[in-house]
Amino acid sequence: MGFILFVLFILFVIWAIWFIKRLNKENQSEGIINIQDEEEYLPYHAKLYFFSRSEKEFFNILNSQVDAIRYTIFPKVRIGDFIEVDYNDRYNRTWRNKIQSKHIDFLVWDLVEGKIALAIELDGDSHNTTKMMDRDDFVNKLYKKIGLKLVRVRVGTNFTEEIEKIKDALYSQTL
């Protein structure tokens, strides 16, 4: 009985080695790399487009209409790059995670004052989902809390008219 178990064990080990080698060979042929090659492998490429069509159109109009001597426009800024969590808060990691991967479509920087003048968010159809509405609600509260004006622009509206309103908001702040 012991001999039969020993033979079965040996057969199982041989089968396991064959199976692992076969899996490894299939993974290599499908572009999956071995752990040994991981240091050399970087699965990244440059995105073809930085902006969506709406973002590009809005940016071009905004950039041509806003006083370039007074303001600079920064596109796609990560919220965590300009909003900090209170480090005394014992839930720091939780709160930081809430803003870490979110971004704002455009920040308008006041070159004279040396600070952010306002934030602009383009709201497309994706903002109609429950998840995005919850995100937008959080972001609205966040900007209100830090005292930064947030302007929301619906995709599909007349961007030139919307930018006129933005310019009015900017210039009314500087008076």
N, C-alpha and C positions, 0 to 999 in steps of 0.2 A: 504494500500500500504506500509506504514511504517513497519507494522508487518511482511509482507512477506520479505522485505529487511532485517529486523532483523533476521528472521529465516534463510535466505540464508547466512547471515554473520556468524551466529553461526555454520551452517553446514560447511562452508568454513574453519573456525578455527579448527573444529574437524578433517576435512579431512587433513589439513596442519599438525597438530600434529601427526596424524596417519602416514602420508607420511614421515615426518622427522624421526620418530622412526623406520620405515621400512628401510629407507636409512641407518640409523645409524647401524642397525642390519646387513644389507648386507655388509657394509663396514668393520665391525668387522670380519665377517666370511671370507672376502677376504684378511685379513691381514692388512687392513687399520685401523689406530688407531684413537682414540678420541684425541682431543686436550688435555684433562686432562691427558692422558697417555704419552704425547710427551716427558716429561722430562726423562722418563725411557727408551724410545725407541731409539735405535741407529742403523740405517739401514746400517751398515758397516760390512765388513769382509776382512780378509787378502787376498791379491791377491795370486793366486797359483804360478805365476812366476813373478819375478822382471824384468828379461830380456826377450826380444824376442829371438828366436833361434840365429838369426844373431848377435844380441848384445852380447849374451853370448859367442858365438864362437869368435867374435872379441875381447872381453874383455879378455878372457882366453889367446889368443895368444899375445895380447898387453902386458898384465901383465907379461907374461913369457919372453918377449923379451926386455922390457925397463929396464934400470938400476934402480933397486929398492932402491939403496942407494941414488941416485940423484933425482928420480922422483916418485911421487905417482899419481895414476889414480883415479879420482872421477867420478863415473857414474851418469848419469841422474841428472844433476845439473840445478836448475831453474835459468834462465838467470837473473832474478831480484835479485838473491843472490850474483852476482858478478859484475853486471852493475847497476850503479845508474843514475837516471835522474837528470839533473841540477835543483835544487830546486828553483832557481831564475826564471825559465821558468814559465810563467803564465798558461801554459797548462800542468803542471806537472801531473795531474791525467790522462789526455789523453795519454801522453807518457808512464807513468808507466803501464797503462792498456795494452799497446802494447807489453810489455815484461813480464808482471806478470805471465801468465800461460804457457809461452814457456820455454822449457828446451833444453839443449845441451846434446848429448849422452855421451860424455866423456870430462873431463877437465884433462889436465896433469899439475900437480903442481911441480914446481922446488923447491926441498927442500933446496938447497943451496942458491938460490936467494930469496926464500920466496915469490914467485909470480907464477901466472899462466904462463906456458910456451906456451901452445897452446890448442886449442879446436878442438874436432873431432866430426863430424856429419856423421852418417851412412845414406845414401840415398837409400831407397828402392823404390818399385814401387809407393808408395803413393806420392813420390816427383814429380811424373809426372802430377799431377793434377794442374789445374790453381791456386787453393787456396794455395797449397803447394809451387808452384813456386813463387807466390807472397810473401809468408812467407820467403822462402829461399832468395829471393832478398833483403827483408828487413833485414834479419839476416846477410847476406853478407855485406851490407852497415854498419850495426851496428858494426860488428867486425872490419871492416876497420877504422871506425871512432874512436874506442877506441884503435886501434893499437894492436889488438890481432890476431895472425895468426889462421885462421880457415882452417882445412883440411877436405875436403869432400871425403868420401869413398863410392863408389857404392856397394850396396849389390849384391853379385854374382861374384864380382871380387876376385882375389886371395888375401886373407887377409894377408898372410905372406909377400907377395911382397909389399902390401900397407903399412904394418907396417915397412918394411925396409925403405921406403921413409919417413915415419914419424920419424923414428930414425935419418935418415940423417938430416931432418929439425931440430930436437931437438939438435943434437950434433953440427950442424953448428951455432946455436944460442949461444952456450956456449963457442965457441972459441974466 
